[in-house]
Amino acid sequence: MSFSMTHCIRLLLLGGALFCGSQPSSAQGALKVFDFSPKPVAGEVWHRDFQAKHLLGLDSLVRQEGDLPPQRIQIRTRLSADNRLRYVDRLAEVEGGRIHRFQREIKESQVVANQDHLQEGAPPNEVALKGGIESLHMVYTWAPAEGQYGRYYEGVEARESWLASLPADLPCEVLLPPGPVALNQTWTIDPMLLRGVLAPGGAPRYQMKKGTDRVLTRTLQMGVAGSLFHGIRGQASGKVTARFVAVRDGVAQVAVTVEDVRYLADITDFSRDNRLKREEQVGIDSTTGKQLVELTGAGTLFWDLDAGRMNSFRFGGREVFRTEIQVTGMGGTYVETVQLSGRLEVVFSNTLGASSASDSSK
């Protein structure tokens, strides 16, 4: 073997040894992972502020009687609504990273909606509806055997069906990964869990006021431009994913993507229970009812890794509401299908307040 060839082989072997020696060990080369675990602290007081804005337009209104061709009713309508919920959580007992007892006070719960028929001379129809639970207090106590929170409501006017539907989870906890994750790691989320971040106000039963348009109120109560708690139910399909995209100063940024998520629910009982008086008087009834809600959009969660809590969550996207009801009465049966679609904007914030001791002394 010539000197030059031997020299080259030695250089290759030496270079390989140097290259191998420069590689990090398995411990050094492991990706850094981050723990998203919540870290509640007894005595803390948290102010939660939620707002959802809907801007919808009427896509179609179709009525079909028997075997006759569908009749498209020409109406131009725009429906906008601003849903607000403000509440305070006071953490009383925490064990092993889990809140065992906390008190919740509702500061504000209402929806302000405006319906404009976009016709010359037609006045806009505006309603402002409250839930009647402002200033009420609830106490949540963890029941290990049941794996959920027991709830006690203070106040004679407490609407238990609504209050019972208020999520007991920490804000945006449902969006967290199942364990520690590295940057750019992705995980999936059950579409039904979007209730916790898009409808933390639960299933409100708005208080009716004299002179209020009851058709518009019923529309909001159904979840159309109202609480999406009513829309996020039934059979779910589609995909919700989250990706850990960045971390800065101990705050993680998570991108949430909602892709063609659909919820199909039976609303027959709702339709019957919410008939207008004039409909009852003429014998109009709903024999069947279905509601399809579609959501597509993107959100951003900012999560404080050191404190183990949400800072804020924002979501923007498109929503579609399609309702099909078979109506019997007035001497016949017909099917009415209504579809509205438009923009949804959600902002959910979380702010640390005064401690329980100083707060209670005010």
C-alpha positions in Angstrom: 0.0 0.0 0.0 1.5 3.4 -0.9 2.3 6.1 1.6 -0.3 8.4 0.1 -3.1 5.9 0.4 -2.1 4.9 3.9 -1.9 8.6 4.9 -5.4 9.1 3.5 -6.8 6.2 5.4 -5.3 7.4 8.6 -6.7 10.9 8.0 -10.1 9.4 7.4 -10.0 7.3 10.5 -8.7 10.2 12.5 -11.4 12.5 11.1 -14.0 9.9 11.9 -12.8 9.6 15.4 -12.8 13.4 15.8 -16.3 13.6 14.3 -17.6 10.9 16.5 -16.0 12.5 19.5 -17.7 15.8 18.7 -21.2 14.3 18.7 -23.2 15.0 21.9 -24.1 12.1 24.1 -27.7 10.8 24.1 -28.3 12.9 27.2 -26.9 16.0 25.6 -28.7 15.6 22.4 -32.2 15.0 23.9 -34.7 17.7 23.1 -35.6 20.0 25.9 -39.1 19.4 27.1 -41.5 21.8 28.9 -44.0 21.0 31.6 -47.4 22.6 31.2 -48.9 21.3 34.4 -51.2 23.7 36.2 -49.8 25.0 39.5 -52.7 26.5 41.5 -51.9 28.0 44.9 -54.3 28.2 47.8 -55.3 31.8 48.6 -55.0 33.1 45.1 -57.8 35.1 43.5 -58.2 35.0 39.7 -60.3 37.4 37.6 -61.5 35.7 34.4 -62.8 37.8 31.5 -64.4 36.2 28.4 -65.8 37.9 25.3 -67.2 36.3 22.1 -68.3 38.4 19.2 -70.4 37.0 16.4 -71.1 38.7 13.1 -73.5 36.6 11.0 -75.4 36.9 7.8 -78.4 35.0 6.6 -77.3 32.6 3.8 -80.6 31.0 3.0 -84.1 30.4 4.3 -85.9 27.6 2.5 -89.4 26.2 3.2 -90.7 22.9 1.6 -94.2 21.6 1.9 -94.7 17.9 1.1 -93.5 17.0 -2.3 -93.6 20.5 -3.7 -90.4 22.2 -4.9 -88.5 24.0 -2.1 -89.4 27.7 -1.8 -86.5 30.0 -1.2 -87.6 33.0 0.9 -85.7 36.2 0.0 -84.7 38.0 3.2 -81.5 39.9 3.9 -80.6 39.7 7.5 -77.5 40.5 9.5 -77.1 39.4 13.2 -74.3 40.6 15.4 -73.9 39.7 19.1 -71.5 40.5 21.9 -71.4 37.8 24.6 -69.6 38.7 27.9 -68.8 36.8 31.0 -66.7 38.1 34.0 -66.2 36.0 37.1 -63.8 35.6 40.0 -62.3 32.4 41.3 -61.0 32.3 44.9 -58.9 29.2 45.6 -59.4 27.9 49.1 -57.8 24.5 49.3 -55.2 22.9 47.0 -53.6 19.5 47.4 -51.2 17.7 45.1 -51.6 20.3 42.4 -55.4 19.9 42.3 -57.9 22.5 43.6 -60.0 20.8 46.2 -62.2 23.8 47.0 -62.8 27.2 45.4 -65.5 29.9 45.4 -66.7 31.4 42.1 -68.5 34.8 41.9 -70.2 35.9 38.7 -69.6 39.6 38.1 -71.3 39.9 34.7 -73.1 37.6 32.3 -75.0 39.0 29.4 -75.4 39.1 25.6 -76.2 42.2 23.5 -77.5 41.4 20.0 -78.5 43.4 17.1 -80.5 42.1 14.1 -80.7 44.2 11.0 -83.0 43.1 8.1 -81.1 45.4 5.7 -84.4 46.7 4.2 -85.3 50.3 3.7 -87.5 51.5 6.6 -86.9 48.4 8.7 -85.6 49.4 12.1 -82.8 47.4 13.7 -83.8 45.0 16.4 -81.6 45.1 19.5 -81.8 43.2 22.7 -79.7 43.1 25.8 -80.3 40.0 27.9 -78.9 39.1 31.3 -78.7 35.8 33.0 -79.8 36.8 36.4 -76.8 35.2 38.1 -74.7 38.3 38.6 -73.3 38.6 42.2 -74.2 35.0 42.9 -71.6 32.8 44.6 -70.9 29.1 44.1 -68.6 26.8 46.1 -66.9 23.9 44.2 -65.6 21.0 46.3 -63.6 18.1 44.7 -65.2 14.7 45.2 -62.4 12.1 44.6 -64.8 9.1 44.5 -66.9 10.8 41.8 -63.9 12.3 39.9 -65.7 15.7 39.7 -66.7 18.8 41.6 -69.7 18.9 43.8 -71.4 22.4 43.7 -73.2 24.5 46.2 -75.0 27.6 45.0 -75.7 30.6 47.2 -78.7 32.8 46.4 -82.4 32.1 46.1 -82.4 33.1 42.4 -79.6 30.8 41.4 -80.4 29.1 38.1 -79.1 25.6 38.9 -79.3 24.2 35.4 -77.1 27.1 34.1 -74.7 27.1 37.0 -74.2 23.4 36.8 -73.1 23.7 33.2 -70.3 26.2 34.1 -67.0 24.4 33.5 -65.0 23.8 36.7 -61.7 23.5 34.8 -59.0 26.1 35.0 -59.2 28.4 31.9 -57.9 26.7 28.8 -56.7 23.6 30.8 -58.5 21.5 28.1 -56.0 22.7 25.5 -52.9 21.5 27.3 -50.7 18.5 26.2 -51.1 15.2 28.0 -47.5 15.5 29.3 -44.2 17.4 28.9 -43.6 18.5 25.2 -40.8 19.9 23.2 -40.9 22.9 20.8 -42.9 22.2 17.6 -44.5 19.1 19.1 -48.2 18.7 18.2 -51.1 17.0 20.0 -54.8 16.5 19.3 -57.8 17.8 21.2 -61.3 16.3 21.5 -63.6 18.8 19.6 -66.1 18.5 22.4 -63.6 20.1 24.8 -63.8 23.4 22.9 -66.8 24.1 25.1 -64.3 25.0 27.9 -62.6 27.8 25.8 -65.4 29.0 23.4 -68.3 28.7 25.9 -67.0 29.0 29.5 -70.4 30.7 30.4 -72.1 27.3 30.1 -75.8 27.1 29.0 -77.4 30.4 29.9 -81.2 30.8 30.2 -81.5 34.5 29.5 -84.0 36.6 31.4 -86.9 37.8 29.2 -87.9 41.5 29.3 -91.2 42.9 28.3 -91.1 44.1 24.7 -88.2 41.9 23.8 -88.3 40.2 20.4 -88.9 36.6 21.4 -87.9 35.1 18.1 -84.5 36.8 18.4 -84.2 35.7 22.0 -85.0 32.1 21.0 -82.4 32.2 18.4 -79.7 33.3 20.9 -80.9 30.7 23.4 -80.3 28.1 20.7 -76.7 29.1 20.5 -76.9 31.0 17.2 -74.8 34.1 18.0 -75.3 33.2 21.7 -73.4 30.8 23.9 -71.7 28.1 21.8 -72.4 25.7 24.7 -75.7 25.0 22.9 -73.9 24.4 19.6 -71.0 22.2 20.8 -73.0 19.1 21.5 -74.3 15.9 19.8 -72.1 14.1 17.2 -68.7 15.7 16.6 -66.4 15.4 13.7 -63.4 17.2 12.4 -59.9 17.9 13.8 -58.5 20.1 16.5 -54.7 20.2 16.9 -52.3 22.2 19.1 -48.6 23.0 18.5 -46.1 24.3 20.9 -44.5 27.1 18.7 -42.5 29.3 21.0 -41.4 30.1 24.6 -40.2 33.5 25.8 -39.6 34.6 29.4 -41.2 31.5 30.7 -44.4 32.0 28.7 -45.3 29.3 26.1 -47.1 30.1 22.9 -49.4 27.4 21.6 -51.1 27.5 18.2 -54.5 25.9 18.1 -56.1 24.9 14.8 -59.7 24.0 14.3 -60.3 22.3 10.9 -63.8 21.7 9.6 -65.2 20.7 13.0 -68.9 19.9 12.9 -71.5 19.3 15.6 -74.8 17.7 14.7 -77.5 17.7 17.4 -81.2 16.9 17.8 -83.1 20.0 18.9 -86.6 18.6 18.8 -87.2 19.0 22.5 -85.7 22.6 22.5 -88.1 23.5 19.6 -91.1 22.3 21.4 -90.2 23.8 24.8 -89.5 27.2 23.3 -92.6 27.7 21.2 -94.0 31.2 21.0 -97.4 31.9 22.5 -98.8 32.7 19.1 -97.5 29.4 17.8 -99.2 27.5 20.6 -102.4 29.3 20.0 -102.7 28.2 16.4 -101.4 24.7 17.1 -98.0 25.0 15.5 -95.6 22.3 16.8 -92.2 20.9 15.9 -92.1 17.2 15.1 -88.4 17.0 14.5 -85.4 19.4 14.7 -81.7 19.2 13.8 -78.9 21.7 14.2 -75.5 21.6 12.5 -72.8 23.9 13.7 -69.5 24.2 11.8 -66.3 25.8 13.1 -63.0 26.6 11.3 -60.3 28.9 12.6 -57.1 29.4 14.6 -56.3 30.4 18.1 -53.3 31.3 20.2 -52.8 30.3 23.9 -50.3 32.0 26.1 -49.5 29.8 29.1 -47.2 30.8 32.0 -45.0 27.7 32.5 -43.6 28.9 35.8 -46.9 29.8 37.3 -48.8 27.0 35.6 -51.7 29.1 34.4 -53.2 30.7 31.3 -52.4 34.3 30.5 -54.7 34.7 27.6 -56.4 32.9 24.7 -57.6 34.4 21.4 -59.5 32.7 18.6 -60.7 33.8 15.2 -62.6 31.9 12.6 -65.7 31.2 10.7 -68.9 29.6 12.0 -71.9 28.2 10.3 -75.3 27.5 11.9 -77.8 25.3 9.9 -81.1 24.5 11.5 -83.8 22.2 10.0 -87.2 21.9 11.7 -90.2 20.0 10.6 -93.3 22.0 11.6 -96.8 20.7 11.9 -99.9 23.0 12.1 -102.0 25.4 10.2 -103.5 22.5 8.2 -100.2 21.0 6.9 -96.6 20.1 7.5 -93.5 21.7 6.1 -89.8 21.7 6.7 -88.0 25.0 7.3 -84.2 25.2 6.9 -82.2 28.3 7.9 -78.5 28.9 7.5 -76.5 31.7 8.9 -72.7 32.1 8.7 -70.0 34.6 9.5 -67.2 35.6 11.7 -66.4 34.5 15.3 -63.9 36.4 17.5 -63.1 35.2 21.1 -60.9 36.7 23.8 -60.3 35.0 27.1 -58.0 36.6 29.7 -56.9 35.6 33.2 -55.5 38.1 35.8 -54.2 37.6 39.2 -56.0 39.7 41.8 -55.6 40.4 45.5 -55.2 37.5 47.9 -58.3 36.0 49.5 -57.5 37.6 52.9 -57.0 41.1 51.6 -59.9 40.7 49.1 -62.4 39.7 51.8 -61.5 42.6 54.0 -62.6 45.1 51.5 
